[in-house]
Amino acid sequence: MKRLAYFFGGAAATGAAVYLVVYLYRWQWQRAILCGVLLLVVEIVLLGAVLLGRIARVEERLRDADRRQEDVLARLRNTDGNPGPESRTARFRWLDDDPAGHTYVFVPVLMVTGVLLSGLAWAVQRIASATARPAAEQRLAGRLAVLAAPPPRTGLEDLPPPGARRDRRGTVRLLAAATVGAALLAALLVGIAELTQTREEQANTSAATSVLLRIDMRGADATPERRSLAAHQIWERCRDSTSVPLRHAALGPLGDDMYAGVVRPALTDHDRMRLRGCLEDTGLDKARLTVRGIGDTDPDDG
């Protein structure tokens, strides 16, 4: 499921990046901005998914470390001086000897001394258990957790042998992928700069440039007057989109929602692309303009 989500996210990011370049080439800035925002959103979503996966793995490792620490802490608490059942039933070997041996007065003295020492040890243990802080045991357990055995699911046979050399093929593949990615990114930037950079062009010797347009408008109030008004508004808005402002540019109706615009002097190839991109990218409320054709008109065309 995670790989499928990454696949669709990568496909969406690739499509947005491709259309971003296409709209930049066509000088359609509004659509390019939308594709750029979509690309940024998809990248943020993918980055968030990767970070969430990393955080989940870190939390799992912390839980494993806490479990191992609690295990070591429980072992420390079980061995903090409390006598177990085996120690309570243990006997001194000399008590099993023949009571008629060479014990005499030494045995009662030894027993009394043992009782006194046991009482003193019991008092010290009680005082220590009442005054000691659990944080000390927790710090000790944290230090000893690194010495605990690995979990059962960790296979020691997968670990590299001691002193083995690192595989250089992975490093070479990583460097090759980084080099190819940097070259592709540089080529993309150079291509975008080449397509969108404004350069001086030779003047067009034609008399004028004619543009054939179609206006599409939605809604019940899409009357011919409103369509004509929308077409003229978009045309006037794009008159300053070229390198040279269009001072002599007339727009007239042809019927069936078709309009013809005439621009004098004639436009260069780059200005044609900019004008077409502005006309098709600029939109009004419920109205959209489509360029059906654009070409030059020679002086001898009658």
N, C-alpha and C positions, 0 to 999 in steps of 0.2 A: 504494500500500500504506500509506503514511504517513497519507494522508487517510482511508482506511478505518479505520485504528486510532484516529485522532482522532474519527471519527464514532461508533464503538462506545463509546469512552471517554466522550464527551460524553453519549451516550444513557444509559449506566450511571449517570453522575453525576446526570443529570436525574431518572431514576427513583428513585435513592436520596434525592435532595432532596425529591421529591414525597411519597414514603412517609414520610419523616421528619416532614414537616408533618402528614400524615394521622394518624400514630401519636401525635404530640404533641396533636393535637386530640382523639383518643380516650382520652387519658390512659393509653396503653400504653407505659410507660417502657422496658421491656426491648427491645421491638421498635424503639423510637425510637433507643435506644443502638446497636443493631446497624446500623440504617440510617445513623446518623451515622458510625460507624466505617467502613462501606463507602464512604460519600461521601468521607471523609478519605483512604482508601487510593486510590480512583480519582483524586482530585485530585493526590496525590503521584505516582502513575504518570504522569499527563498532564504534570505539571510536570517530572518526570525526562525524559520523551520530548522536551519542548521544549528543556530544557537540553542534552541530548545532541546534538540537532540544531544548536543554537547553537555548542556546543563543536566539533562536526565542521566547521562552516563556518569557525570561527576557526583551527582547525588547517590547513585547506586554504589559507587566506590566509597563514598563517605559512610553509607549504611553498612557496607561490608567491614570497613575499618572500625566502626562503632561496635558491630557484633563481635569482632575479634577482641576489641578492647574490653568489652563486657565479659567475654569468656576468660580472658587473662585476669580481670579483676575478681571474678568469681573464684578462680583458682587461688588467687592470693588470699581472699577472705577465708577459704576453706583451710588454709595452712597458716593462719595467724596465731597459732598457739593453743587453739581449743583441742583438747584431747579427743580423738575419735574412739570408736568402739574397740578397735584393736589395741589401742594404747591403754584403755581402761582395764582390759582383761590380761594385760601383760604382767608377768611375774618375774621377780629377780631369781636368777639361777641358784644363788646361794641359799634361798629359802627352801629349795627342794632337797638340800643336803640333809645329812643326818643331824637331828637336833642335839645329839650327844657329842657333837664335834667340839672344835675349839672356839666356840662362840662366846661363852661366859658373859661378861658385862658389856662387851663390845656391841652386841646386837641391840640391846635397849638404847644405848647411847646413839648408835647409828640411826635407829628408827626415830628417836626424838629429834635428832638433827635433821633428818629428812623431812619430818613433819614441819619443823620450823622453816626450813628452806622452801618447802612447798607453799606454806602460808605466805612467806615473803614474796615468792614469785607470783602467787595469785593476786596479792595486793598491788604489785607493780603492773601486772597485766590489766587489772581493773582501772587503775589510774591512767594507764596509757590509752586504753580503749575509750575512756571518758574524755580525755583531753585531745586525742589525735583528730585531725580533720580528714574528711573523706577525700578532699582535693589531693592530698599527698598520695593516697592510694590510686586515685585516678591518673595523676601524673606518672606514677610508676607503671601503671597498666598501659598508658599510652607509650611509654618508652619501651616496654616489653612487647608491645603489639607487633613491632617489626620483626621480632624473633619467632612469632607464632607461625605455625605451619600454614601453607597456602590453602585456600578452599579446595574441596574435592574436585570441582569442575575444571580447575586449572591443570593442564597436562604438562608435566615437567619435560616430557619428550619433545614438546614443541619449542622449548628454549634452545638457543644456539649453544654449542659447546664452548667451554671456557677457552679464551684465546683465539676464537675464530675471527676471521677477517669479515668486515662488513661487505655486503654485496654492492658493488659499484654500479651494477646495471640500473638499479633504481635511481641512483643519483644522476646517471647519464640520461635516463628517460625524463627525469624532472627538468634537467637543464635544457634538453631538446624541446620539451613542451613549452617551457618558458620563453625560449628563443623564438619558436614559431608563433606563439601568442603575441609577443612584442612586435614581430614583423607584420603580422596581420593588423594589429592595432595601428601601427605607423602607416601602413598602406591605406587603411580606412580613413585616417585623419587627412592624409595627403589627397585622397580621392575626393573627400567632401570639400576640402579647401579648393581643389581644382575646379569642382563643379559649381561652387557657389561664389567664387571670387569674381568681383567686377573688374573687367579689364577694358582698356580702350579698344574699340573696334572701328573698322573702316565704315565710313558713312554709306548708307544705302542709297544707291542712285535711282531707285524707283520713285515714282511720283507720290505714292501714298501706300498705306497698308490698310487693307480691309479686313474686318472681323465679323464673322457671322455668329450670332448669339441666339440662344433659346432660353426663355424665362419659364420656370415651373413654380407654381404657387398652389398651396393647399388651403382648404377652408371654403366655407360657403360664400364668403365675401370676396372671392377672387375674381373680381370684375376686370374687364379689359383696362379700365382706368387705373386700378390698383397695380396691375401687372406692368403697365407702362411706367408708372411712378417708381416701382421697385427696380425695374431694369435701368432707368435713368439714374437712380440713386447709387446703385452698384457701379455703374459706368463712371459716374463723376468721382466716386471714392477712389477708383483705381487709376485715375488720370495722372497721379503723381507717383505711381509705383515704378515707373521706368527711370532710367538714368537721366533722361531729359524730360521735363514736364510736358505733357501733351496740351499745347495751347490751341491747336486747331484739330479738334476731335468731335465729330458730329455723330449722333446716334439717331437712326430713324427706323420706324416699324416697317415690316414686310408682310405682316399678316400671319395668322396661326401661331401666335406667341413667338414669332421670329423677328429679330432685329439685326440691323446692319450698322456697323460703326466704321467710320473712315478716319484715318489718322494721317496728318501731314505735318512734317515730312515722314517718309517711310521709316519704319523701325528696323533696328538691327536684330540679328538672331537672338542675342541675349535679352534685349528689351521685349521681344515677342514672348519669350519664355516667362519673363517677369510679369508682363501684362496678363497672359493667360493664367498663370498661377494665382494672381490677385483676383481676377474675375471669378474663377471657380472656387476659390477659397473663401472669399467674402460672402457672408450670408446675412439676409435680413429675416425678420420674423415670417416664417412660412414661405419664404421665397428662396429660390436657388437658380443661379445662372450657369449655363453650360455653353462652352465654346465649341461650336460645330465646325468651324474652319477659320483659318487665318492665312493671308497671303498678300503679296505685293501687287500693286496696280501700276503698269507702265504708262508713260506719257501718251503713247499712241493708241492706248485702249479707248475705244470710243463707246 
